[in-house]
Amino acid sequence: MSSREDEALAHAAVTALTGQLALAPKPGLPDPRDLDARTTRVDHCALRWSAKALVPGLAAMAAAARRTGEPTPGLRTELGAIGRCTEHSVGLAGGGHRGALWALGLLVAAAALNPGTTGWEVAATAKRIARHPDKRAPRRPSRGSSVSAKYGAAGARGEARAGFPHVRRALDALAAARKAGATEAQARLDALLTVMSTLQDTELLYTAGPLGLRHVQAGARGVLEAGGTSTTAGATALARFDEDLRTRAWSPRGSAGLLAGALFLDSLPLRAGDSLPLQAGSPARTA
């Protein structure tokens, strides 16, 4: 793999992230409707702009993995250092995407280690990277790790060390919705709701507590049980769920980051000359 492929992986990951941002309506999450609202327009524009600031860091992670050649403790430490530098750059560009950077960084590195493989195989390799500790990580616990310890939630680290089970569930949901005739946007929304229905989202636990988390999980399940977003009943349930979360100001951000990871894996394998992943609303992948 060359620097050209490293750049392609990084751009594919960022395209997956901006594709996630382009979906609507996303319950409790930033989406294009915010561009029409005076109070949230700047925030949503910042998220779209700062997503592009991830490219250099993600390309560096791919290059580090390619150079190392194996999911070693040293690679894990190097990825952590690159990630912290990238967080700083993203902060200067507007902020956000911390959870997505964690997931996408590991998945991009794993894809660089195994060029030409499927999303499921990449997730398995990411698990092997994540099981190593980052020996240079700050000793002060993050908010996510503190919430994980308080409530016994897996959190972002647990998700990675388990091989991204919710990313894999989202991939299954994408395939099932496409097969059933859903549009690409509907398939992606169903995948998001699938993640949301079971994920122990530490952001939600922090803002809403265990009862709030269960409320959000139940709301997501309700949309899926109504038939998903491609049905009239499911679309109605989604609208109610979206209004509910926006009224409560609850944001399931962890689910959004994992959906971006799933969309990235869905674009694999990338080959020389491949186009980047499809945007929401494009026809479903056929390969």
TAMOMO-V287146 format. One record per pair of residues at least 6 apart in sequence whose ideal C-beta (glycine too) atoms are under 7 Angstrom apart, sorted by sequence separation. I is the first residue (numbers start at 1). J is the second residue. If there is no record, write none. Layout:
i=[I;I]
j=[J;J]
This chain:
i=[25;34;35;68;90;147;148;223;227;228;229;24;34;68;90;114;148;159;226;227;278;23;24;25;114;154;182;204;205;226;21;24;34;35;177;178;204;229;22;34;65;145;148;177;267;64;87;111;114;144;223;226;266;110;113;144;201;204;30;174;177;200;30;64;87;174;223;263;64;86;107;110;222;223;110;30;173;174;61;64;83;173;223;107;110;198;222;266;106;109;196;197;61;170;173;196;60;83;219;106;197;106;170;196;197;57;169;170;219;21;57;79;169;21;193;197;57;57;166;216;18;21;79;130;131;193;194;130;193;54;57;18;127;166;17;126;127;190;216;127;53;54;127;216;14;53;126;14;126;190;212;124;190;14;50;53;123;189;14;123;71;208;50;54;186;207;11;14;49;50;61;65;123;186;10;13;49;50;64;123;50;51;58;62;66;154;182;204;47;50;54;58;61;62;65;153;155;10;46;61;65;120;182;203;204;10;46;47;153;203;46;58;62;203;177;201;203;7;10;119;153;202;6;9;76;177;201;71;75;80;102;106;148;151;201;81;147;199;6;76;80;196;199;6;71;77;80;99;71;76;77;144;147;73;77;147;151;196;199;3;6;195;103;143;192;195;195;1;192;191;191;17;17;17;170;174;170;13;167;171;166;170;174;188;167;171;184;13;167;171;185;184;185;164;184;187;10;167;183;184;9;184;184;9;9;6;178;5;1;1;123;122;119;122;119;119;118;118;117;116;99;103;107;99;103;104;100;103;104;107;111;99;103;107;100;104;23;23;23;26;25;25;27;27;25;28;27;28;28;29;28;29;28;29;29;20;20;20;17;20;16;19;16;16;13;16;12;12;22;23;12;19;22;19;9;15;16;19;8;15;12;11;12]
j=[31;40;41;74;96;153;154;229;233;234;235;31;41;75;97;121;155;166;233;234;285;31;32;33;122;162;190;212;213;234;30;33;43;44;186;187;213;238;32;44;75;155;158;187;277;75;98;122;125;155;234;237;277;122;125;156;213;216;43;187;190;213;44;78;101;188;237;277;79;101;122;125;237;238;126;47;190;191;79;82;101;191;241;126;129;217;241;285;126;129;216;217;82;191;194;217;82;105;241;129;220;130;194;220;221;82;194;195;244;47;83;105;195;48;220;224;85;86;195;245;48;51;109;160;161;223;224;161;224;86;89;51;160;199;51;160;161;224;250;162;89;90;163;252;51;90;163;52;164;228;250;163;229;54;90;93;163;229;55;164;113;250;93;97;229;250;55;58;93;94;105;109;167;230;55;58;94;95;109;168;96;97;104;108;112;200;228;250;94;97;101;105;108;109;112;200;202;58;94;109;113;168;230;251;252;59;95;96;202;252;96;108;112;253;228;252;254;59;62;171;205;254;59;62;129;230;254;125;129;134;156;160;202;205;255;136;202;254;62;132;136;252;255;63;128;134;137;156;129;134;135;202;205;132;136;206;210;255;258;63;66;255;164;206;255;258;259;66;259;259;262;97;100;104;258;262;259;104;258;262;258;262;266;280;261;265;278;108;262;266;280;280;281;261;281;284;108;265;281;282;108;283;284;111;112;112;284;115;112;115;265;265;265;268;266;268;268;269;269;269;253;257;261;254;258;260;257;260;261;264;268;257;261;265;260;264;185;188;189;192;238;239;241;242;242;245;245;246;250;251;251;252;252;253;256;256;259;260;260;263;260;263;263;264;264;267;264;267;279;280;270;277;280;279;270;276;277;280;270;277;276;276;277]
